[in-house]
Amino acid sequence: MKHSFYLICTSFLLFTCNSPTHKSDDNSNEKVIVTFSSELNPTKTDWDLNEVYHDTLEFIEMDDNYDYPYAIFKTKDGNLISFVYNKNIHERYRNGLFAIEWNIDSLYQAGEDEEMYYGQCLIKYTVVSQPPYFGDFLTEFIQAYSSDSSQNIQKYISPEVRFYNTSKNGLYCIINQVDSISTKQFMPESFIVNRENLVGDPCNGYPNLQDGLYFERITYEDMPWYEIPTDEHVNEKTFPINPSLVNNEINKVSIIVDEILYVQLYFLKVDDSWYLWAEDYCDCSA
């Protein structure tokens, strides 16, 4: 289950985390023990509302798909942990190692009775370490990719990964393995780089979307497949991949210019470096 205490939450909830540590009426140092279950310590059931807890966890993402935001972390055992947190943590810190302070505090449901329950609240965090941000890589990459000179682009392809592009052959889309990348200047001076699942259509465009590079994490199963003629038959194919790399990280990048999809690029991560693996112009017209 993604969030350890979603089941006790109904729709249209409001929340309020109290001060970082719960204050009792008589003595702020007095223990206030409540029964609570957390995947951070599954065997522990008695938690002190006056205690601030410390853990080191991997940051995954912010989740604002509910009526209150959560910061999602992962333990070294792979368990996902949710903390109520009012502030946004930038996605550039995804997969970073965080030292966090958190507490158990009271949350209130909206409604006549304002039913109270206990939840995990993030107080503050310190980024201990983080992997390089893919958005920063793309900002550097586009300077070479959108250029009238192809001199600087070759460092982004790898013999191990290989590089493929697509071309049209009548009604079909052909996948070609090529040794080099041809570039030209196309990107306006002002553009953005965002991690975002685009809402729109490659053929009909993306109204009101700013010029830029929009990326998302995918798997090999998410790659596009095209009907490609082979001798007298037509077979469905996608971009080939070295079998040893099929489970590596893959990022899909949609480049939008003037609200139209200019090209879709696919990058493969090998030994902490990103390489351009596929350049696809056929997503709409094929």
C-alpha positions as CSV (number, residue, x, y, z in Angstrom):
1,M,0.0,0.0,0.0
2,K,1.5,3.3,-1.0
3,H,0.5,5.3,2.0
4,S,0.4,3.7,5.4
5,F,-2.6,5.5,6.7
6,Y,-4.8,6.4,3.7
7,L,-7.5,3.9,4.7
8,I,-8.5,6.0,7.6
9,C,-8.9,9.1,5.5
10,T,-12.1,9.9,3.7
11,S,-12.5,12.2,0.7
12,F,-12.6,16.0,1.2
13,L,-10.3,16.0,4.3
14,L,-8.6,19.0,5.8
15,F,-5.6,18.6,7.9
16,T,-3.6,20.6,10.4
17,C,-0.3,19.6,11.8
18,N,0.3,21.2,15.2
19,S,3.5,22.7,16.4
20,P,6.6,20.5,15.8
21,T,6.2,18.8,19.1
22,H,2.9,18.3,20.9
23,K,2.5,20.4,24.0
24,S,0.7,19.0,27.0
25,D,-1.2,21.4,29.3
26,D,1.0,20.9,32.4
27,N,4.5,19.9,31.3
28,S,5.9,20.0,27.8
29,N,8.4,17.2,28.8
30,E,5.7,14.8,29.9
31,K,5.3,11.8,27.7
32,V,2.0,11.6,25.8
33,I,1.8,8.0,24.5
34,V,-0.5,7.1,21.7
35,T,-1.1,3.9,19.8
36,F,0.1,4.3,16.2
37,S,1.6,2.0,13.5
38,S,4.4,3.1,11.2
39,E,6.4,1.2,8.7
40,L,9.5,3.0,10.0
41,N,9.3,0.7,13.0
42,P,6.5,-1.9,12.5
43,T,7.0,-3.5,15.9
44,K,6.6,-0.3,17.8
45,T,3.0,0.7,18.8
46,D,3.5,3.3,21.6
47,W,4.6,6.6,20.2
48,D,5.2,9.8,22.2
49,L,3.5,12.9,20.9
50,N,6.2,15.1,22.6
51,E,9.1,13.4,20.8
52,V,10.8,14.4,17.6
53,Y,12.0,11.4,15.7
54,H,15.0,11.3,13.3
55,D,15.6,9.1,10.3
56,T,17.6,9.0,7.1
57,L,15.5,8.1,4.1
58,E,15.5,8.4,0.3
59,F,13.1,11.1,-1.1
60,I,10.8,9.8,-3.8
61,E,8.3,12.5,-4.6
62,M,5.6,14.9,-3.5
63,D,2.1,13.6,-3.8
64,D,-0.6,16.3,-4.1
65,N,-3.3,14.1,-5.7
66,Y,-5.3,14.3,-2.5
67,D,-6.7,17.1,-0.5
68,Y,-3.5,17.4,1.5
69,P,0.1,17.0,0.3
70,Y,2.5,14.2,1.3
71,A,6.2,13.9,1.0
72,I,7.0,10.3,0.0
73,F,10.2,8.6,1.2
74,K,11.6,5.1,0.9
75,T,13.4,3.1,3.6
76,K,16.5,1.1,2.9
77,D,14.2,-2.0,2.9
78,G,12.2,-0.5,0.0
79,N,9.1,0.5,2.1
80,L,7.3,3.7,1.1
81,I,6.6,6.1,3.9
82,S,4.2,9.2,3.8
83,F,4.6,12.4,5.8
84,V,2.1,15.2,5.7
85,Y,4.1,18.3,4.6
86,N,2.8,21.7,3.6
87,K,5.8,22.8,1.6
88,N,6.9,21.6,-1.8
89,I,10.2,19.7,-2.2
90,H,11.6,20.2,-5.7
91,E,11.7,17.1,-7.8
92,R,15.4,17.7,-8.5
93,Y,16.0,16.1,-5.1
94,R,14.3,12.9,-6.2
95,N,16.3,9.8,-5.0
96,G,18.3,12.1,-2.7
97,L,19.3,10.9,0.8
98,F,17.5,13.0,3.4
99,A,18.1,13.4,7.1
100,I,14.6,14.2,8.4
101,E,12.9,15.2,11.6
102,W,9.3,14.2,12.1
103,N,6.7,13.7,14.7
104,I,3.3,12.1,15.4
105,D,0.6,14.7,15.5
106,S,-3.1,15.2,15.3
107,L,-4.9,15.6,12.0
108,Y,-8.5,16.7,11.7
109,Q,-11.1,15.6,9.3
110,A,-13.4,18.2,7.8
111,G,-17.0,17.8,9.0
112,E,-19.3,18.6,11.8
113,D,-17.6,16.4,14.3
114,E,-14.0,17.3,13.2
115,E,-12.9,13.8,13.9
116,M,-9.2,13.6,15.0
117,Y,-6.7,11.0,14.1
118,Y,-2.9,10.7,14.3
119,G,-0.5,10.9,11.4
120,Q,3.2,11.3,10.5
121,C,4.2,15.0,9.9
122,L,7.5,16.1,8.4
123,I,9.1,18.9,10.5
124,K,12.2,19.6,8.5
125,Y,14.9,17.9,6.4
126,T,18.5,18.2,5.4
127,V,19.7,16.9,2.0
128,V,22.6,14.6,2.8
129,S,23.4,13.6,-0.8
130,Q,21.6,13.5,-4.1
131,P,22.3,12.1,-7.6
132,P,22.7,14.5,-10.5
133,Y,19.4,16.1,-11.6
134,F,18.3,15.0,-15.1
135,G,16.9,18.5,-15.8
136,D,20.4,20.0,-15.4
137,F,21.7,17.4,-17.8
138,L,19.0,18.3,-20.4
139,T,19.8,22.0,-20.1
140,E,23.4,21.2,-21.1
141,F,22.4,18.7,-23.7
142,I,20.1,21.1,-25.6
143,Q,22.9,23.5,-26.1
144,A,24.6,20.9,-28.3
145,Y,21.5,19.4,-29.8
146,S,19.9,22.7,-30.9
147,S,23.0,23.9,-32.7
148,D,24.2,24.5,-36.3
149,S,27.3,22.6,-35.4
150,S,27.4,18.9,-34.6
151,Q,30.8,19.1,-33.0
152,N,29.7,18.8,-29.4
153,I,26.8,16.3,-29.7
154,Q,28.8,13.1,-30.2
155,K,29.7,12.8,-26.5
156,Y,26.0,12.1,-25.8
157,I,26.0,8.7,-27.7
158,S,27.7,5.5,-26.6
159,P,28.8,2.4,-28.5
160,E,27.3,0.3,-25.8
161,V,23.9,1.9,-26.0
162,R,24.0,2.6,-29.7
163,F,21.9,5.3,-31.3
164,Y,18.8,5.0,-33.4
165,N,16.5,7.4,-35.2
166,T,13.3,7.1,-37.3
167,S,12.5,8.1,-40.9
168,K,9.4,7.8,-43.0
169,N,9.0,5.3,-45.9
170,G,5.6,5.9,-47.3
171,L,3.0,4.9,-44.7
172,Y,5.6,3.2,-42.6
173,C,8.2,4.4,-40.0
174,I,11.7,2.9,-40.4
175,I,14.1,2.5,-37.4
176,N,17.7,3.2,-38.4
177,Q,20.9,2.6,-36.5
178,V,23.2,5.5,-37.1
179,D,26.7,6.4,-36.0
180,S,26.2,10.2,-35.5
181,I,23.6,12.9,-34.8
182,S,22.8,15.7,-37.1
183,T,21.9,18.9,-35.4
184,K,20.4,22.3,-36.3
185,Q,19.3,25.4,-34.4
186,F,15.6,25.2,-33.5
187,M,15.1,26.0,-29.8
188,P,14.1,29.5,-28.9
189,E,16.3,31.4,-26.4
190,S,13.6,31.2,-23.8
191,F,12.6,27.6,-22.8
192,I,11.9,25.5,-19.7
193,V,12.9,22.1,-18.6
194,N,10.3,20.2,-16.5
195,R,9.5,16.8,-15.3
196,E,5.9,16.4,-16.5
197,N,3.5,14.0,-18.0
198,L,2.1,16.0,-21.0
199,V,-1.6,16.5,-21.4
200,G,-2.3,16.9,-25.1
201,D,-1.8,15.1,-28.4
202,P,1.4,14.7,-30.5
203,C,-0.6,15.2,-33.7
204,N,-2.9,18.1,-32.6
205,G,-0.4,19.9,-30.5
206,Y,-0.2,21.1,-26.9
207,P,-2.1,24.4,-26.5
208,N,-0.7,26.9,-24.1
209,L,2.4,24.8,-23.3
210,Q,5.6,26.8,-23.1
211,D,8.5,26.0,-25.3
212,G,10.8,23.5,-23.6
213,L,11.9,19.9,-22.8
214,Y,9.4,17.8,-20.8
215,F,10.7,14.5,-19.4
216,E,9.3,11.5,-17.6
217,R,10.6,8.2,-16.4
218,I,9.4,5.2,-18.4
219,T,10.3,1.5,-18.8
220,Y,11.2,-0.4,-22.0
221,E,7.7,-1.7,-22.1
222,D,6.5,1.9,-22.6
223,M,8.5,2.4,-25.8
224,P,6.5,3.0,-29.0
225,W,6.1,0.2,-31.5
226,Y,5.9,0.7,-35.3
227,E,4.8,-1.4,-38.2
228,I,7.9,-2.0,-40.3
229,P,7.9,-3.8,-43.7
230,T,10.4,-6.7,-43.8
231,D,10.6,-8.5,-47.2
232,E,6.9,-9.4,-47.9
233,H,5.7,-9.1,-44.3
234,V,5.0,-6.2,-41.9
235,N,6.3,-6.7,-38.4
236,E,5.9,-4.5,-35.3
237,K,9.2,-3.3,-34.0
238,T,10.6,-0.9,-31.4
239,F,14.1,0.5,-30.8
240,P,16.6,-2.3,-30.1
241,I,18.3,-2.4,-26.8
242,N,21.3,-4.2,-25.4
243,P,19.7,-7.0,-23.3
244,S,22.0,-6.2,-20.4
245,L,20.6,-2.6,-20.3
246,V,16.8,-3.4,-20.6
247,N,16.2,-2.7,-16.9
248,N,18.3,0.5,-16.8
249,E,16.6,3.8,-16.2
250,I,15.0,5.3,-19.3
251,N,13.8,8.9,-19.6
252,K,11.4,10.0,-22.4
253,V,11.9,13.7,-23.4
254,S,9.3,15.6,-25.5
255,I,10.6,18.8,-27.0
256,I,7.8,21.3,-27.6
257,V,8.3,24.3,-29.9
258,D,5.4,26.7,-30.7
259,E,3.0,24.3,-29.0
260,I,3.9,21.4,-31.4
261,L,5.9,18.3,-30.7
262,Y,9.3,18.8,-32.4
263,V,10.7,15.4,-31.5
264,Q,10.7,12.8,-28.9
265,L,14.0,11.6,-27.5
266,Y,14.8,8.6,-25.3
267,F,17.8,8.5,-22.9
268,L,19.3,5.5,-21.3
269,K,21.4,5.6,-18.1
270,V,24.6,3.6,-17.9
271,D,27.0,3.8,-15.0
272,D,25.5,7.1,-13.7
273,S,25.7,8.8,-17.1
274,W,22.9,9.5,-19.6
275,Y,23.2,8.7,-23.3
276,L,20.9,9.5,-26.2
277,W,19.5,6.2,-27.3
278,A,16.6,7.1,-29.7
279,E,15.4,10.1,-31.7
280,D,11.8,9.6,-32.8
281,Y,10.0,11.8,-35.4
282,C,7.3,9.3,-36.1
283,D,5.1,9.5,-33.0
284,C,2.4,11.4,-34.8
285,S,2.8,10.9,-38.5
286,A,3.5,7.1,-38.5
